[in-house]
Amino acid sequence: MQTKAYSEFFDLVKSLAGVSDFTSLEDSRIVVFMNRRLYMAYNASQSWNRFMVIGEERTLTDHSVPYSQASLTTIGEFIRIHRNRPFYDNTAIEYEFYVDSNGANILNRIDSTTTSVFVTYKKQWQDYTNVSTDIPLEFFHYAAHGSYADFLRMDGQLDKAMAEEQIAQSYLDIELGKAEQQRTSNIINRRITTHLSRQSR
């Protein structure tokens, strides 16, 4: 998956603003604006390929799956939990669960001796900095135009900010459309719930 460096992001925002440089205070605010916009894009869909991990084996602690486990990526959002490795050859039983501050709590666990489950999840969000080189390309233009809109708003240029906001949203809508089209073509996020699938097995 393609990425961009913060230097490229900063150059684009400067170009949009029509300036050769910002003050040090403005520099720091651009980083804050960027992270705000990137986080908004991250939260706009569960289906960003970059952040999804599918069917990763996780150790159970009592009846729950903690957010963090040694040597594994921290879970940001639980999507689905299966008894066996899902989406391959065999049908895998899916567990109902609820989430609290400790992790995902499995309901109606079939076998009390089971020590692990397979979790499909979204990786935890991590902020970017002014030396980052891994800004997701799919969020890049949305975040740049959105950050510039925030900058204009901070500067009191509300009409220009609204226009820039629309441009930013159009970039995000394009990327969301791609993610949604891919989502409808696969079974990772789809789930049909009936009275039969909710029964304890």
Legacy VTK file of the C-alpha trace (Angstrom):
# vtk DataFile Version 3.0
C-alpha trace
ASCII
DATASET POLYDATA
POINTS 201 float
0.000 0.000 0.000
1.304 3.399 -0.949
2.313 6.090 1.521
3.429 9.697 1.489
5.892 11.617 3.647
4.876 14.496 5.890
7.204 16.733 3.854
4.987 16.120 0.811
1.890 16.780 2.888
3.344 20.035 4.210
4.378 21.158 0.715
0.830 20.546 -0.560
-0.728 22.557 2.287
1.751 25.383 1.653
0.867 25.322 -2.048
-2.835 25.470 -1.251
-2.197 28.422 1.064
0.004 30.122 -1.543
2.861 30.678 0.905
6.507 29.636 0.937
6.534 28.991 4.664
4.486 29.072 7.860
5.410 30.413 11.276
6.582 27.859 13.863
3.194 28.095 15.608
1.379 27.484 12.321
3.735 24.554 11.606
2.709 22.829 14.833
-0.966 23.475 14.167
-0.739 21.923 10.707
0.457 18.678 12.349
-2.506 18.810 14.762
-4.935 19.507 11.906
-3.419 16.669 9.875
-3.831 14.124 12.679
-7.403 15.263 13.279
-8.252 14.715 9.609
-6.397 11.418 9.307
-8.198 10.136 12.395
-11.552 11.200 10.926
-10.738 9.265 7.745
-9.608 6.233 9.766
-12.948 6.236 11.606
-15.007 6.698 8.438
-14.889 2.978 7.600
-14.100 -0.413 9.135
-12.931 -1.605 5.735
-9.644 0.211 5.187
-7.322 -2.591 4.019
-4.335 -0.949 5.654
-5.807 -1.215 9.129
-7.617 -4.564 8.956
-6.231 -7.809 10.340
-8.263 -10.879 9.411
-8.571 -14.019 11.511
-5.541 -13.550 13.743
-5.204 -16.082 16.558
-5.450 -14.458 19.988
-5.099 -16.002 23.421
-8.134 -15.938 25.693
-7.845 -14.550 29.199
-10.765 -16.164 31.022
-13.591 -15.439 28.542
-12.108 -12.330 26.962
-9.666 -11.191 24.301
-7.543 -8.276 25.551
-6.709 -5.361 23.271
-2.977 -5.956 23.654
-0.949 -9.156 23.559
2.814 -9.555 23.421
4.331 -9.395 19.927
0.928 -8.716 18.306
-0.590 -5.506 16.955
-2.828 -3.656 19.412
-6.519 -3.950 18.579
-8.353 -0.699 17.953
-11.779 -2.127 17.109
-13.087 -5.684 17.241
-15.022 -6.661 14.102
-15.606 -10.424 14.260
-14.451 -13.349 16.413
-14.415 -16.977 15.286
-13.714 -20.288 16.991
-11.440 -21.475 14.174
-9.488 -19.754 11.432
-12.175 -18.086 9.296
-12.593 -17.470 5.566
-10.581 -20.468 4.422
-11.586 -24.075 3.762
-13.842 -24.936 6.677
-16.866 -23.211 8.089
-15.860 -21.466 11.309
-18.312 -20.887 14.143
-18.636 -17.215 14.962
-18.937 -15.939 18.509
-21.138 -13.154 19.786
-19.224 -10.748 22.022
-19.419 -7.443 23.826
-16.584 -4.975 24.294
-15.519 -3.193 27.457
-12.360 -1.418 28.591
-10.516 -4.731 28.950
-11.296 -6.170 25.519
-13.892 -8.388 23.832
-15.867 -10.694 26.096
-16.988 -13.919 24.409
-20.610 -14.982 24.896
-21.728 -18.620 24.889
-18.280 -20.059 24.425
-18.697 -23.581 23.049
-15.764 -25.303 24.685
-14.534 -24.066 28.067
-11.122 -25.622 27.383
-10.533 -23.411 24.333
-7.524 -21.187 24.944
-7.593 -19.082 21.798
-9.929 -17.590 19.200
-9.466 -15.951 15.793
-10.101 -12.227 15.706
-10.783 -9.935 12.776
-10.072 -6.401 13.899
-9.016 -2.901 13.032
-5.555 -1.851 14.154
-5.248 0.797 16.833
-4.802 4.347 15.591
-1.339 5.921 15.879
-0.715 9.645 15.409
1.698 10.881 12.749
4.437 13.477 13.208
6.284 16.042 11.116
8.910 13.393 10.275
6.480 10.618 9.353
7.016 8.938 5.994
4.038 6.564 6.170
0.949 8.760 5.752
-1.663 6.587 3.985
-2.055 7.648 0.367
-5.807 6.975 0.522
-6.141 9.685 3.209
-3.478 12.070 1.915
-5.475 14.513 -0.220
-8.480 14.520 2.107
-6.229 15.322 5.068
-4.292 18.018 3.192
-7.378 19.869 1.945
-9.131 19.335 5.279
-6.134 20.684 7.197
-6.033 23.690 4.913
-9.768 24.222 5.551
-9.062 24.092 9.296
-6.229 26.576 8.822
-8.535 28.941 6.931
-11.172 28.590 9.640
-8.577 29.410 12.287
-7.662 32.485 10.249
-11.312 33.619 10.075
-11.704 32.909 6.333
-14.915 30.959 6.738
-16.189 31.107 3.146
-12.900 29.818 1.746
-12.820 27.187 4.489
-16.274 25.907 3.493
-15.217 25.616 -0.152
-12.053 23.759 0.800
-14.049 21.490 3.102
-16.166 20.381 0.136
-13.051 19.550 -1.873
-11.656 17.545 1.048
-14.919 15.652 1.450
-14.970 14.769 -2.244
-11.542 13.119 -1.882
-12.718 11.130 1.128
-15.950 10.132 -0.634
-13.958 8.701 -3.538
-11.843 6.573 -1.199
-14.881 5.509 0.833
-16.572 4.469 -2.394
-13.612 2.234 -3.240
-13.636 0.684 0.245
-17.402 0.119 0.122
-17.215 -1.460 -3.329
-14.538 -3.842 -2.122
-16.521 -4.547 1.050
-19.587 -5.602 -0.926
-17.426 -7.944 -2.983
-16.119 -9.941 -0.037
-17.417 -11.508 3.155
-15.092 -10.078 5.775
-17.496 -7.459 7.145
-20.758 -9.028 6.013
-22.772 -10.978 8.478
-26.341 -12.201 8.316
-27.873 -12.732 11.729
-30.867 -15.015 12.215
-32.400 -16.767 15.206
-30.368 -19.834 14.213
-27.008 -18.060 14.124
-27.680 -16.547 17.546
-28.271 -19.912 19.243
-25.683 -21.445 21.543
-23.990 -24.398 19.893
LINES 1 202
201 0 1 2 3 4 5 6 7 8 9 10 11 12 13 14 15 16 17 18 19 20 21 22 23 24 25 26 27 28 29 30 31 32 33 34 35 36 37 38 39 40 41 42 43 44 45 46 47 48 49 50 51 52 53 54 55 56 57 58 59 60 61 62 63 64 65 66 67 68 69 70 71 72 73 74 75 76 77 78 79 80 81 82 83 84 85 86 87 88 89 90 91 92 93 94 95 96 97 98 99 100 101 102 103 104 105 106 107 108 109 110 111 112 113 114 115 116 117 118 119 120 121 122 123 124 125 126 127 128 129 130 131 132 133 134 135 136 137 138 139 140 141 142 143 144 145 146 147 148 149 150 151 152 153 154 155 156 157 158 159 160 161 162 163 164 165 166 167 168 169 170 171 172 173 174 175 176 177 178 179 180 181 182 183 184 185 186 187 188 189 190 191 192 193 194 195 196 197 198 199 200
